[in-house]
Amino acid sequence: MEFYDIQCLVYEEYKKNGYLSMWNSVTQGAFGNLAEMGLVTTEVGEALEAIRDNDRDELALECADIVIRVLNFASRNRIDLEKVILAKNEKNLTRGKNHGRDI
């Protein structure tokens, strides 16, 4: 399964469960994007808790939740993450160690 296929798969579940219609009807435009991206930060917070609790299984699940939330956000905003990630990686390959920063 390709990355784009995974993005489509999770987006179908997102739509099936009513999230697309909810975000489209309840929260339009920038507010909806801010609110939905806020859910990503919630998942990051849960991942931090798993790290604090040294719970690798829960951490793995929270990492998956983060990616799923981002994939759904991107799909709703018509962003092909596979394409963008590959392009961004190409750009990053031209950067030096620590992206040229002296850390």
Residue pairs with C-beta under 8 A, 6 or more apart in sequence:
1 9
2 82
3 81
3 82
3 85
4 80
4 81
4 82
4 83
6 71
7 71
7 74
7 75
7 80
7 81
7 82
8 75
10 68
10 71
10 72
10 75
11 71
11 72
11 75
11 76
14 20
14 72
14 75
14 76
15 21
19 72
20 76
23 32
23 36
23 76
24 32
26 32
27 35
27 36
33 73
33 77
36 69
36 72
36 73
36 76
37 73
39 69
40 66
40 69
40 70
40 73
43 62
43 65
43 66
43 69
44 62
44 66
46 58
46 62
46 65
47 59
47 62
47 63
47 65
47 66
49 58
50 56
50 58
50 59
50 61
50 62
51 59
70 81
71 81
74 80
74 81
92 99
